[in-house]
Amino acid sequence: MNPNYFNENRTIKKGKKTWIFSKRYMKLKSELKELHRKQADSRKQSHNRLTNKLLTFGDEHYWEEMNIKGLQKRSKKTEISEKTGKFKRKKRFGKSIGHRAPAMFLSILERKVKTNGGTFKKVNTQTFKASQYDHKANDYKKKELRERWHVFDDGTKIQRDLYSAFLLRNSNRVGTKTNKRLCEKTFEAFKTFHDKEIERIEKQETFVLNSGIRLKSKKASL
């Protein structure tokens, strides 16, 4: 519809243009707009359902601050995979974040928590390092992403994500690090509930993705 606006190599010519669109193009554009509207409504409804469910679990909510916009940007580093020997993809989570809108979810959750008189605390991820801290050793132990369990020096195993949540729950007032004294005071009660939950998950048929928890039914079939 606009052949005069393109160079021979199919690049667009510079300068101001008045684009001409076909009726078919306008129809498809309208349909796409409607699809995006439906997707946005569905996403918002899903966020509201999930936030309402989270409100039933308690009135104290902790969030690890993240640079969500940074996760959307392509990586600037050019790296080669040790496994395949090929260049790693520079794409990150642009489409996933666009589809799921985590920032909007957190905004809805924070508003609802505060409206209901609850506490919504933001935790500094860089200083807190919840996935690395060991409150018994009072030290940081860096883990690989594939390691889904935190193992103490005495051999006690705690599911990594649940332990991180425990550490966040026992943060200091400004949310910069864990309060070791509070951890020691509440750990035994947490461990009791932790073990019961792990046992419940192992018995059920629903697989918990990236948890490292193996279902008993799957153990029997191996």
N, C-alpha and C positions, 0 to 999 in steps of 0.2 A: 504493500500500500504506500510505501514511502521510499522508492528506489533512489531518488535524488539525494537522500540524506546519508548515503553510504558510499565509502570509497571502494575501489576495486578489490581490496583485500578484506572486504566485509566489515571494516571498522566504521564507526559513526563519525561523520564529518563534524568539525567544530562549528560553533555558532548557534544562534537562536533558531528554534524550529517549531513549527506548528504540525504536530503529528496527526495523521489521518488514521482512524481505526475502523475496521470493518464491523458490520453488525454482528457477525459471529464472534469476533474478538470481544465486543462489548457484552455479549450474552455470557460468554465464558467468564469474563471478569466479574460480572454480577453474581454468577453461580459460585465462584471462588470466594467472593466476599461473604456470601451467605454461609458457606461452609466454615469459614473462619469465625463467623459470629456464633454458629452452633457449637463449635469447638470451645470457644471462650466461655459460653454459658455452661457447657458440660464440665469444663475445668473448674469454674467457680463453684458450681454445685458440689463437685467432688471435694474441693477444699473445705467447704462449709460442713459437709458430712464428717470429714476426718477431724476437723477442729472441734466439732461438737463431741465427738467420741473422746478426744484427748482431754476435754474439760471434765469428763466423768472420772478420770483417773486421779485427779488432784488439782489443787489450786496453785502449785508452785511449778513453773516451767523454766527450763534452762536451754539456752540456744548458743551453740558455738558460732561465733561471728565468722563469716566467710565472705570472700570477695567473689560474689556470684558472677559479676560481669567479667572478672578475670578468667573464670572457668569457660566462658563463651569464646574467648579469643584463641586464635591459633597459636601454637607453640612457635617461638622464634628459633629454638635450637634444632639443629639437624643432627639426629642421632641414628645409630645403627643398632638393630636388635641383636642381642647376643645369641638368641635361639635360632633365628632365621637368617641372620646376616644381611637382611634387607633394611632399607631405610624405614624408620618408624613414621607413622602418619602424624602429621602436625595438627590434625583436627582434634578438638576436645569435645566439649559438651554443648555446643551452640544449639543444635536442634533439640536435644533432650530438655535443656533448660527452657527453650522457647515453648515447647509443648507442655511442660509441667509447671512452669512459673513458680519456682520455690519462694521467690521474694514476696509474691502476692500471698502465698500460703502463710508465711511467717507474719506478714502484716495483719492478716485476718485473725490469726491465732493471738497475736499480741493484743489486738483491740478487744477481742472477746475475753481474754484472761483478765485484763485490767478493768473491763466493764463489770465483770463478776467479782471484783475485789481481790483478785489473785495477784501473784507475783510472777513477772516475766523478766528473767535475768539474762543479760547477754554476757557470754564468757569469751575472753580474749584467747583465741586459739593458739597464737604464736607463743604466748607466755605460759599458757595452761598445759598444753601437751597431754591431754587426758589419755591418749592411747599409749603413751610411753611411761607415765609415772607409776611407781611402785610405792605405795604408802608405807609398807612394812620396812623396806630397805631405805625409804626416803631418798630415792634415786630415780633417774630416768633411764629406761632401757628401750632403745629403738627397735621396733618390730617391722618386719616386712608385711606388706598388705595381705599376703596369703596366710599369715599367722593369725588365727581367729581365737586363740586362747591366751590368757595371761597366766604365766606359771610363776608362783612365788618360790623363794629359795627352799622352802620346806616341801615343795612338790605340789602344793595346793593349786588346783586349776580353776580359773574363773573365765567365763565367756567374755571375750574382749570388749564387745559393745556394751554388755551389761555392766562390766567393771568401769568403763568410761562414764556411763550414766551415773554410777555410784560416786565416782570422783567429782563429777559436775555437781551432783546434789550436795556434796560437802565442800563446796568452794568457799573462798573467803568472801567478804562483803562486796569487794569491788570486782570479783570475778576474774582475777589474774592468776590464781593458783589454788591448789587443793589445801584445805585445812587438815593437816595430818592428825591433829587431836580429835577432830570430829570423825574422821575415818576410823580411827582406833575404837572410838566409842560406839559406832554403829555397824562395824563390819560383821560381827557375828550374826546379828539379826538379818543383815543383807544376805549373808552366806546361806542362811537357812531358807529364805525365800528364793534365792538363786537356785539352790539345789532342787527345790520343789518344782520350779518352773522348767528347769532343764529336763527333769524326769517326766513332766507332763508333755513337753514337746517331743521327747524321744518316743513316747507311747502313741502319739497321734499320727495320722497319716499325712498331714500337711507338711511339706518340706519348707524349711525356713532358709531362704537363699542367703549365701555368704555368711552363714552363722557358724559353720564348723560343727554343727550338731547333727549327729547321724541318727536317723530313726531306727528304732529297734526292729521294725519289720524289714528294713533294708539290710540291717546287720545279719538277720537270719538267712536272707537270700544270697549273701555273698559266700 
